[in-house]
């Protein structure tokens, strides 16, 4: 794809190399997409870790309550 520098300057109002500006825009867009993907992957792994922590926490509380009930019932027999 060819970009005519004169037409680029006429219609965009910007001077300079149009290929350089296009390359900078593509690089910026690519970097932003990569950053968003990295955050999404990180947040997914964090969600898994937090969910696992919550499950362990709930199971330990339920287990403790069951142990207390068993101990109390065995004391009253």
Secondary structure as the mmCIF struct_conf table of DSSP 4:
data_model
#
loop_
_struct_conf.conf_type_id
_struct_conf.id
_struct_conf.beg_label_comp_id
_struct_conf.beg_label_asym_id
_struct_conf.beg_label_seq_id
_struct_conf.end_label_comp_id
_struct_conf.end_label_asym_id
_struct_conf.end_label_seq_id
HELX_RH_AL_P HELX_RH_AL_P1 UNK A 5 UNK A 12
BEND BEND1 UNK A 16 UNK A 16
HELX_RH_AL_P HELX_RH_AL_P2 UNK A 18 UNK A 75
#
